[in-house]
């Protein structure tokens, strides 16, 4: 099976890195195309994959194609290559946020085998939380291959497309919320006398370990909170302040507003 990437931004590079490091495919069976020809040629030479001279050439070579361009650029791309796609009938894997499978199908004008994926920024270090869904044109074998690829750069789950906006609000935007918390935790450390670099390392490792403990212990987060909070101790003092200042409500509202914005973007795309 030959696999192609149209668009070689950070996400495509992360997926490609995962594939090559896991050795599930040989580099010579991978093709890529990007409008930055110089950057593409250098990357292809370094990693050993094939640099296509055009998106149409890539379509002619591949059985599965990752459409890894920005959502705003996807309609134009599909118009440019839809004749070639209809003739070749590869499995299409879309990375475009806020862009439904139905919208892509309408742009193509034929019943394509289509998979939609939603990774997050942590794919760049092999720790993504990725969701995917596929339509009835995708065989079990093809879906299995997609899942195998996605698992090379993090955890993957199959999810009905109707839940993608909800997933995006947590997994897609959640890293930014986590970064904010880590930064504010570190800045608070500076305020009480720590060096910023040291405070940031302490905060980041603390959050990393806390997330790992939740996943591995299978305990509810509030059980773990209770384990840390001794009666009349220091931690319960801080937890009480966070509650008093509306920490839980702020997080909830952030997720709700992110979800609603994704819904609005999805509705806007339907009108294009």
FIKOL-718024 format. One record per residue (C-alpha): residue in one letter; x, y, z. Coordinates in nm, 2 decimals, decimal comma. Example, Ala and Ser with C-alpha at 12.3 -4.5 7.8 and 13.67 -1.06 7.14 Angstrom:
! FIKOL-718024
+------+--------+--------+--------+
! type !      x !      y !      z !
+------+--------+--------+--------+
!    A !   1,23 !  -0,45 !   0,78 !
!    S !   1,37 !  -0,11 !   0,71 !
+------+--------+--------+--------+
//
This chain:
! FIKOL-718024
+------+--------+--------+--------+
! type !      x !      y !      z !
+------+--------+--------+--------+
!    X !   0,00 !   0,00 !   0,00 !
!    X !   0,13 !   0,35 !  -0,09 !
!    X !   0,03 !   0,63 !   0,13 !
!    X !   0,04 !   1,00 !   0,04 !
!    X !   0,03 !   1,34 !   0,22 !
!    X !  -0,10 !   1,65 !   0,06 !
!    X !   0,03 !   1,93 !   0,28 !
!    X !   0,34 !   1,88 !   0,49 !
!    X !   0,28 !   2,10 !   0,79 !
!    X !   0,34 !   2,01 !   1,15 !
!    X !   0,06 !   1,76 !   1,18 !
!    X !   0,15 !   1,57 !   0,86 !
!    X !   0,52 !   1,57 !   0,97 !
!    X !   0,42 !   1,42 !   1,31 !
!    X !   0,21 !   1,15 !   1,14 !
!    X !   0,50 !   1,07 !   0,90 !
!    X !   0,75 !   1,06 !   1,19 !
!    X !   0,53 !   0,81 !   1,37 !
!    X !   0,50 !   0,59 !   1,07 !
!    X !   0,87 !   0,58 !   1,00 !
!    X !   0,97 !   0,53 !   1,37 !
!    X !   0,73 !   0,24 !   1,40 !
!    X !   0,84 !   0,08 !   1,08 !
!    X !   0,49 !  -0,02 !   0,98 !
!    X !   0,56 !   0,11 !   0,63 !
!    X !   0,87 !   0,15 !   0,42 !
!    X !   0,97 !   0,51 !   0,34 !
!    X !   0,97 !   0,43 !  -0,03 !
!    X !   0,59 !   0,36 !  -0,01 !
!    X !   0,52 !   0,71 !   0,11 !
!    X !   0,46 !   1,01 !  -0,11 !
!    X !   0,41 !   1,37 !  -0,01 !
!    X !   0,33 !   1,70 !  -0,19 !
!    X !   0,36 !   2,05 !  -0,05 !
!    X !   0,35 !   2,40 !  -0,22 !
!    X !   0,69 !   2,46 !  -0,05 !
!    X !   0,89 !   2,25 !  -0,30 !
!    X !   1,23 !   2,33 !  -0,15 !
!    X !   1,13 !   2,24 !   0,20 !
!    X !   0,96 !   1,92 !   0,07 !
!    X !   1,27 !   1,81 !  -0,13 !
!    X !   1,50 !   1,86 !   0,16 !
!    X !   1,27 !   1,66 !   0,39 !
!    X !   1,22 !   1,38 !   0,14 !
!    X !   1,59 !   1,35 !   0,08 !
!    X !   1,66 !   1,33 !   0,46 !
!    X !   1,39 !   1,08 !   0,55 !
!    X !   1,38 !   0,88 !   0,23 !
!    X !   1,02 !   0,92 !   0,12 !
!    X !   0,90 !   1,03 !  -0,23 !
!    X !   0,84 !   1,40 !  -0,31 !
!    X !   0,56 !   1,44 !  -0,56 !
!    X !   0,58 !   1,72 !  -0,81 !
!    X !   0,20 !   1,79 !  -0,79 !
!    X !  -0,10 !   1,68 !  -0,59 !
!    X !  -0,24 !   1,51 !  -0,91 !
!    X !   0,08 !   1,31 !  -0,94 !
!    X !   0,05 !   1,20 !  -0,58 !
!    X !  -0,31 !   1,09 !  -0,63 !
!    X !  -0,20 !   0,87 !  -0,92 !
!    X !   0,06 !   0,69 !  -0,69 !
!    X !  -0,14 !   0,64 !  -0,37 !
!    X !  -0,40 !   0,40 !  -0,22 !
!    X !  -0,45 !   0,62 !   0,09 !
!    X !  -0,42 !   0,99 !   0,10 !
!    X !  -0,40 !   1,22 !   0,40 !
!    X !  -0,55 !   1,56 !   0,32 !
!    X !  -0,35 !   1,77 !   0,56 !
!    X !  -0,41 !   2,12 !   0,44 !
!    X !  -0,58 !   2,40 !   0,63 !
!    X !  -0,96 !   2,37 !   0,64 !
!    X !  -0,99 !   2,70 !   0,44 !
!    X !  -0,78 !   2,55 !   0,16 !
!    X !  -0,95 !   2,21 !   0,14 !
!    X !  -1,24 !   2,31 !  -0,09 !
!    X !  -1,00 !   2,44 !  -0,36 !
!    X !  -0,77 !   2,14 !  -0,33 !
!    X !  -1,06 !   1,90 !  -0,37 !
!    X !  -1,18 !   2,09 !  -0,68 !
!    X !  -0,83 !   2,06 !  -0,83 !
!    X !  -0,79 !   1,69 !  -0,78 !
!    X !  -1,15 !   1,55 !  -0,77 !
!    X !  -1,13 !   1,40 !  -1,13 !
!    X !  -0,81 !   1,21 !  -1,04 !
!    X !  -0,96 !   1,10 !  -0,71 !
!    X !  -1,27 !   0,97 !  -0,88 !
!    X !  -1,06 !   0,77 !  -1,12 !
!    X !  -0,82 !   0,63 !  -0,86 !
!    X !  -1,07 !   0,59 !  -0,57 !
!    X !  -0,81 !   0,60 !  -0,28 !
!    X !  -0,91 !   0,61 !   0,08 !
!    X !  -0,91 !   0,98 !   0,19 !
!    X !  -0,82 !   1,08 !   0,54 !
!    X !  -0,91 !   1,43 !   0,63 !
!    X !  -0,74 !   1,62 !   0,91 !
!    X !  -0,95 !   1,94 !   0,86 !
!    X !  -1,11 !   2,06 !   1,18 !
!    X !  -1,47 !   2,18 !   1,16 !
!    X !  -1,52 !   2,01 !   0,82 !
!    X !  -1,77 !   1,73 !   0,81 !
!    X !  -1,75 !   1,42 !   0,60 !
!    X !  -2,08 !   1,52 !   0,42 !
!    X !  -1,92 !   1,85 !   0,32 !
!    X !  -1,62 !   1,67 !   0,17 !
!    X !  -1,84 !   1,43 !  -0,01 !
!    X !  -2,04 !   1,71 !  -0,17 !
!    X !  -1,71 !   1,88 !  -0,29 !
!    X !  -1,60 !   1,55 !  -0,45 !
!    X !  -1,92 !   1,47 !  -0,62 !
!    X !  -1,88 !   1,09 !  -0,58 !
!    X !  -1,91 !   0,84 !  -0,29 !
!    X !  -1,55 !   0,83 !  -0,16 !
!    X !  -1,40 !   0,61 !   0,10 !
!    X !  -1,36 !   0,87 !   0,37 !
!    X !  -1,20 !   0,88 !   0,71 !
!    X !  -1,20 !   1,19 !   0,93 !
!    X !  -0,94 !   1,22 !   1,20 !
!    X !  -0,89 !   1,47 !   1,49 !
!    X !  -0,54 !   1,46 !   1,65 !
!    X !  -0,41 !   1,72 !   1,88 !
!    X !  -0,08 !   1,92 !   1,90 !
!    X !   0,08 !   1,65 !   2,12 !
!    X !   0,11 !   1,44 !   1,81 !
!    X !   0,44 !   1,62 !   1,76 !
!    X !   0,59 !   1,43 !   2,05 !
!    X !   0,40 !   1,10 !   1,99 !
!    X !   0,14 !   1,17 !   2,27 !
!    X !  -0,17 !   1,27 !   2,08 !
!    X !  -0,52 !   1,19 !   2,18 !
!    X !  -0,68 !   1,12 !   1,84 !
!    X !  -1,03 !   1,04 !   1,73 !
!    X !  -1,14 !   0,90 !   1,40 !
!    X !  -1,46 !   0,80 !   1,22 !
!    X !  -1,51 !   0,64 !   0,88 !
!    X !  -1,79 !   0,59 !   0,63 !
!    X !  -1,94 !   0,27 !   0,49 !
!    X !  -1,71 !   0,29 !   0,19 !
!    X !  -1,41 !   0,22 !   0,41 !
!    X !  -1,34 !  -0,15 !   0,46 !
!    X !  -1,25 !  -0,30 !   0,80 !
!    X !  -0,90 !  -0,36 !   0,67 !
!    X !  -0,86 !   0,00 !   0,56 !
!    X !  -1,00 !   0,14 !   0,88 !
!    X !  -0,76 !  -0,10 !   1,07 !
!    X !  -0,47 !   0,05 !   0,87 !
!    X !  -0,57 !   0,40 !   0,96 !
!    X !  -0,60 !   0,31 !   1,33 !
!    X !  -0,26 !   0,15 !   1,31 !
!    X !  -0,11 !   0,46 !   1,17 !
!    X !  -0,28 !   0,69 !   1,42 !
!    X !  -0,16 !   0,47 !   1,71 !
!    X !   0,21 !   0,54 !   1,61 !
!    X !   0,18 !   0,89 !   1,75 !
!    X !  -0,04 !   0,85 !   2,06 !
!    X !  -0,37 !   0,71 !   2,18 !
!    X !  -0,65 !   0,66 !   1,93 !
!    X !  -1,03 !   0,60 !   1,97 !
!    X !  -1,31 !   0,54 !   1,72 !
!    X !  -1,58 !   0,80 !   1,77 !
!    X !  -1,91 !   0,88 !   1,59 !
!    X !  -1,87 !   1,20 !   1,39 !
!    X !  -2,16 !   1,36 !   1,58 !
!    X !  -1,93 !   1,38 !   1,88 !
!    X !  -1,63 !   1,54 !   1,70 !
!    X !  -1,71 !   1,89 !   1,81 !
!    X !  -1,72 !   1,77 !   2,17 !
!    X !  -1,40 !   1,59 !   2,13 !
!    X !  -1,23 !   1,89 !   1,98 !
!    X !  -1,34 !   2,11 !   2,27 !
!    X !  -1,16 !   1,88 !   2,51 !
!    X !  -0,87 !   1,71 !   2,32 !
!    X !  -0,81 !   1,97 !   2,05 !
!    X !  -0,83 !   2,28 !   2,27 !
!    X !  -0,75 !   2,12 !   2,60 !
!    X !  -0,37 !   2,13 !   2,56 !
!    X !  -0,39 !   2,51 !   2,54 !
!    X !  -0,59 !   2,51 !   2,87 !
!    X !  -0,33 !   2,27 !   3,02 !
!    X !  -0,05 !   2,50 !   2,91 !
!    X !  -0,22 !   2,80 !   3,07 !
!    X !  -0,26 !   2,61 !   3,40 !
!    X !   0,11 !   2,50 !   3,39 !
!    X !   0,23 !   2,85 !   3,31 !
!    X !   0,02 !   3,01 !   3,58 !
!    X !   0,13 !   2,75 !   3,83 !
!    X !   0,49 !   2,83 !   3,75 !
!    X !   0,43 !   3,20 !   3,77 !
!    X !   0,28 !   3,15 !   4,11 !
!    X !   0,60 !   2,97 !   4,20 !
!    X !   0,80 !   3,27 !   4,09 !
!    X !   0,59 !   3,50 !   4,30 !
!    X !   0,68 !   3,30 !   4,61 !
!    X !   1,05 !   3,30 !   4,53 !
!    X !   1,14 !   3,03 !   4,27 !
!    X !   1,34 !   3,07 !   3,96 !
!    X !   1,10 !   3,07 !   3,65 !
!    X !   1,28 !   2,79 !   3,47 !
!    X !   1,28 !   2,58 !   3,78 !
!    X !   0,92 !   2,66 !   3,86 !
!    X !   0,81 !   2,57 !   3,51 !
!    X !   0,99 !   2,23 !   3,52 !
!    X !   0,83 !   2,15 !   3,85 !
!    X !   0,48 !   2,25 !   3,73 !
!    X !   0,51 !   2,07 !   3,40 !
!    X !   0,64 !   1,74 !   3,56 !
!    X !   0,37 !   1,77 !   3,83 !
!    X !   0,09 !   1,79 !   3,57 !
!    X !   0,25 !   1,51 !   3,36 !
!    X !   0,27 !   1,28 !   3,66 !
!    X !  -0,08 !   1,37 !   3,78 !
!    X !  -0,23 !   1,29 !   3,44 !
!    X !  -0,05 !   0,96 !   3,43 !
!    X !  -0,17 !   0,87 !   3,78 !
!    X !  -0,53 !   0,93 !   3,68 !
!    X !  -0,50 !   0,70 !   3,37 !
!    X !  -0,31 !   0,43 !   3,55 !
!    X !  -0,48 !   0,42 !   3,89 !
!    X !  -0,83 !   0,42 !   3,75 !
!    X !  -0,93 !   0,63 !   4,06 !
!    X !  -1,17 !   0,92 !   4,02 !
!    X !  -0,98 !   1,26 !   4,02 !
!    X !  -1,16 !   1,36 !   4,34 !
!    X !  -1,05 !   1,04 !   4,52 !
!    X !  -0,69 !   1,15 !   4,43 !
!    X !  -0,76 !   1,51 !   4,55 !
!    X !  -0,89 !   1,37 !   4,88 !
!    X !  -0,57 !   1,16 !   4,91 !
!    X !  -0,36 !   1,47 !   4,88 !
!    X !  -0,57 !   1,69 !   5,11 !
!    X !  -0,49 !   1,63 !   5,47 !
!    X !  -0,74 !   1,77 !   5,72 !
!    X !  -0,64 !   2,13 !   5,81 !
!    X !  -0,34 !   2,10 !   5,57 !
!    X !  -0,18 !   2,31 !   5,30 !
!    X !  -0,34 !   2,15 !   4,99 !
!    X !  -0,70 !   2,18 !   5,11 !
!    X !  -0,63 !   2,55 !   5,16 !
!    X !  -0,53 !   2,60 !   4,80 !
!    X !  -0,82 !   2,38 !   4,67 !
!    X !  -1,06 !   2,59 !   4,87 !
!    X !  -0,93 !   2,91 !   4,71 !
!    X !  -0,96 !   2,76 !   4,36 !
!    X !  -1,32 !   2,67 !   4,43 !
!    X !  -1,40 !   3,00 !   4,59 !
!    X !  -1,26 !   3,19 !   4,28 !
!    X !  -1,46 !   2,98 !   4,03 !
!    X !  -1,19 !   2,75 !   3,89 !
!    X !  -1,44 !   2,47 !   3,80 !
!    X !  -1,68 !   2,72 !   3,64 !
!    X !  -1,40 !   2,88 !   3,43 !
!    X !  -1,29 !   2,54 !   3,29 !
!    X !  -1,65 !   2,44 !   3,22 !
!    X !  -1,73 !   2,77 !   3,04 !
!    X !  -1,41 !   2,75 !   2,84 !
!    X !  -1,50 !   2,40 !   2,71 !
!    X !  -1,86 !   2,51 !   2,64 !
!    X !  -1,76 !   2,82 !   2,44 !
!    X !  -1,50 !   2,62 !   2,25 !
!    X !  -1,76 !   2,35 !   2,16 !
!    X !  -2,01 !   2,62 !   2,05 !
!    X !  -1,75 !   2,79 !   1,83 !
!    X !  -1,66 !   2,46 !   1,66 !
!    X !  -2,04 !   2,40 !   1,59 !
!    X !  -2,06 !   2,75 !   1,43 !
!    X !  -1,76 !   2,69 !   1,21 !
!    X !  -1,90 !   2,35 !   1,10 !
!    X !  -2,23 !   2,52 !   1,01 !
!    X !  -2,05 !   2,79 !   0,82 !
!    X !  -1,86 !   2,53 !   0,62 !
!    X !  -2,19 !   2,36 !   0,52 !
!    X !  -2,29 !   2,69 !   0,36 !
!    X !  -1,98 !   2,71 !   0,14 !
+------+--------+--------+--------+
//
